Amino acid sequence: MAALLFRGSRHVLQRWNKHVDFAFVRSMASKTPVGFIGLGNMGTPMARNLLKNGYPVIATDVFPESCKELQDIGAQVVDSPADVAEKADRIITMLPSSPNVIEVYTGPNGILKKVKKGTLLIDSSTIDPAVSKEMAVAAEKMGAVFMDAPVSGGVGAASLAKLTFMVGGLEEEYHAAQELLTCMGANVVYCGQVGTGQAAKICNNMLLAIGMIGTAETMNLGIRLGLDPKLLAKILNMSSGRCWSSDSYNPVPGVMEGVPSANNYQGGFGTTLMAKDLGLAQNTATNTKTPVPLGSLAHQIFRVMCSRGYANKDFSSVFQFLREEEGQ
């Protein structure tokens, strides 16, 4: 029985939930390893929160230097996703794009090369919903379970374990995923079958991009009309124009502390990633014949920004981009 307990709570609950106290299962499960692949700006704090909650982490990243921080606080670092799959039967991936996910799961050194039957695979990357469905089929052929669980909230929320997870996959597997995701987020929402988590995330990020551009335009106009930016932000945030980009992530330097605009737009959510997500929204809008005129324009703006030196800056640098455009 002890050996079964150490295989992970998902398996325990399936076989022993009539006989074993759930709190005891969780305490034992907390001592079983969790694999984590992708230790970038988001992945590192997410994996750190798993460690804080008592889960030994087995990690890897395509850039070995990205593993050092986690290794220093107790994570075991291995060479490849396949090595992670060999050592853990619950694995979380946090990767930049669809091609990265395909490589990590199905590549020569991918997860599915050594995945154990019954392994729970949770992908928190933001990718094409169609790719999530492909990975779910490939995992099922190997006896594993794949769920998409993209996140919202950014680096700050990842550090504070306040992310929102949008989960797609088999409903009967949702609670097994939820056990881990609640260590990294404040909200875990079941959206439906595989791919629906990605659909929710793509819709959210399209609105986020549109809202950030609108906030940047509004702040810039107010400043040009002689308004103090802090005063304008205060008024917006007590009025009907209030939004997340104005009250939690203001794009104007000096208005807020602890946001990328206060740090020369370093950190946060990169413009390249926003352009990528908007591209996903465009693809899905085309496939579903859905009109998204503002989403299309936002995509164009962020793509132009990538070609003008903003690729590695936070997406709120659209304010700086607009300021520079007005001088041309």
N, C-alpha and C positions, 0 to 999 in steps of 0.2 A: 504493500500500500504506500509506503514512504517513497518508493521509486516513482510510483504514478504521480504522487503529489508534486515531486520536483520536475515533472514534465511540463508543468504550467497549469494555471487555473482553468483554462478553457477545457482541457482534457479531463481535469478533475471533476469539474462541474457536470460534464457529460456523463461520466461513469459513476460518480460517487455523491452526487448532490442529495440523494435520499438518505445518506448515511453520515456525511461529514459536515460539521458546523461551518457555515460560510466564512465567518470571521477567521477561523483556523485556516481555512483554505487560502484566504487572502494573505495571512501572515506567512504561510509557507511559500505562496506564489511570489511574494516580494523578494524571496531569496533565489528565485530562478532567473537565469540570464535573459536579457532582452537585447536583440541585435539592433544596431542603429547605423544606417548607411547614409552619408551625406552630412558633413559637419561644417556647413557654411554659416552665414549670419543667423539663420533660423535654426538649423539643425543642432548647433552646439548648445545653445541655451535649453533647447527641448530635451536633449540627451542629459544635460546637467540636472534637469528637474527629475528625470527618472532615477538618477543616482541619489538625489536628495530623498526620494521616496523609498529607498531601500532596494531598488532593482540593480543588480550588477549589469553593466552595459558592455557589450562586445561590439566594437565600432570599427568602421573603416571609411576612408575617403580617398578619392582619386588623387588628392594632394596630401601626402603624408604629414606635412607640417601642420595641417588643419587639425590633426588628431592630438597634438601635444597637450593642449589645455585639458582635454578630457582625461588623457592618460595620467596627467599630473594629479588628478583628483580621484583616480581609482579605476577608470575604465580600462578594459583589456582591448588593445588594438591589434587587428589582424590585417592581412595583406589584401584581401579581396572580398567581394560580396559572397562568393562561394564559401569562403572560410567562415564568414558570419553564419551562413545557413547551416553549416556543419555543426556549429556550436550552440545555436539558439533555435527554439521553435516558436518564437514570437519576434517578428522583425518589423521595424519601422524604417521607411525610406523617405528622405527629404531632399529632392533633387531639382535642378533648375528647369528641365524641359522634357518633352516627350522622348526625344532621342536618348537622353540620359537614362530615363526610366527603362526604355527598351533594352539598352545595353546592360544596365545593372541587373535586370531580371533574366534576360535571355541570352546575354553575351557569353563568350567563351569562359569567362570567370564569373558568370552571373549566379544569382541566387538559385535559379531553377536547376543548376547543374548538380547541386548537392542538397537541395531542400528535402527535409524529412516529411513524410506523410503526416497530415494533420497540422502542419505549421500554419500559423496565422500571419499573413502578410498585410501590413497596413501602409499604404502609400499616401504620404501627406504632401507630395509635390502638386503643383498646379499644372495639369496637362490636358490634352484633348480627351474628352470623355470616351471617344472611340478607342483610344490607346488603353485606357483603364479597362475597358471591356475585353480587349485583346489579351491583356495581362491576366485577367481573371480566368479566361479560357485556358491559357497556357498553364497557369497555376493549378487549375482543377485537374488537368491531365496528369500532373505530378502528385495529386492527392493533397494539395495545399489549398488554402482559402485566401483569396485576395479581396481586400476592401480598399476603396478610395476614401481618403479622409483629409482633403485639403484644409488649410487653415486661413483664418483672417485675424488681424490684430498687429502684425508687424513684429519687429525685433523687441520692442519694449514689452509687449504682451507675452512674447515667448520667454523673456527673461523672468517675468513675474508669474509665469504659469497662468496667464489669463487669456490664452488664445480661444478662439471659437473654432471648433472642428465640425465640418460638414461631412457626414459619413454616408457612403453608399456601399451596399453589399447585402449579403444574406441577413435577414432580420434576426435569425436565430444565433448569428455570430456577433451581433451588435454589442451585447453586454460584455463579451470577452474583450472586444476592442475598447469599449468604454472604460474598463478597469485601468488600462494604460493611459488612455487619452485624458482622463480626469487628473492625472498627475501633471499634465502639461497645459491644461486649459480650464477655463471657467465654464465654458459652454460646449457641450457635445450633443449635436443634433443629428438624429437619424433621418435621412432624406429619401431613402428608397433603395432600389437595386443599384448594382455597380454602375458608376458613371453619373449618378444623380448628385453625389457630393461635388464632383467637378463642375456640373452644370450650375449648381448654386454658387460656387466660388467664382466662376467666370462672370455670372450676372452681377455679383457683388463688386468685382473689380472693374467692370465696365462703368458702373455707377460711381465708384470711387474716383476713377480717372476723370469722368465728366465733372464731378463735384470739385475736384482739385483744380481743374482748369478754370471753372467758374469762380472759385474762391480767389485764385491768383488774379484773374481779370478784374474782379471786383475790388480787391485790395489795391491793385495798381491804379485803377481809375480813381479811387478815393484819395490816394496819395497825390496824384496829379491835380486833384481838385483842392488840395490843401489840407486834407484831414490827417491828423496824427494816426499812424497805423494801429497803435494800441487802442486808441479811442474807437476807431472804426471797428476793430475786431470785437471790442466790448459791446458795441451797439448791435453788430450782427448777431452776436451770441445771446442777446436777449430779445432778438426779433425773429421774424419768420424766415429770414435767410440763413439761420443757424444750421450748420452741418458739421460732420466729423472733421472735415478739412479746415474748418474755421475755428472750432473750439478745442480740438485735441491735437492738431497737426498743422498748425498755421504755417503757410509757406513763406511768410515775410520775416527776414532776419530781425531779431530784436523784439518780436512780439511775444514769443513764448520761449521758455527754457526747456532743455531736455528733448528737443526735437531736431531733426536734421538741419532745418533752416538756421538753427543757432550754432551749427558746427560746419558751416560752408557746405551744407548738403551732403555730408559724409554719413555713411551708415544708412540705416533704414531700408527702404524698398527701392531697388535700383530702377532707373528709367528703362534700361534694357528689358528687365523682367516685366515692367508694366506694358511695354510695347509688345512683348511676347504674349501676355495674357489678353491684350486687346486683339491681337491677331487670332487667338483662339476664339474669342467672341465673334469676330468677323466670320471665321470659317463656319461656326455653328449657325450664325444668323443666315449665311448664304444657304447652308444645307436645309434649313427649316423655312427659308423664304420669309424671314422676319426683318422688317425694316428697322434699322438702327442708325439713323442719320447722325446723331450726336456721337454715338459710339464709333462710327466710321471716321468722323472728324477728329475725335480724340486719338484714335489710332494713328492718323496721319501726323498729328502734332508731335506725339511721342517718338514716332519714327524719325521725323526731322531732327528732333532734339538729339537722338542717338548719333546722327551724322554731324552734329555741330558741337561735339565735345561733352555732351551731358550723359553719355551712356552709363558711366559708372557713378553718377551722382543720384541722390534720392529723387524720386519722381516729383516731389514738391518743388524741385528746381525749375519747374515750368514757370514759376514767378520770375526767376532770374532770366530765363529764356525770353519771356515776353518783354521784360525791361530792355534787353539787348536788341530785340527786334524793333522796338519803337525808335531806336537811334539810327536805324539803317534807312 
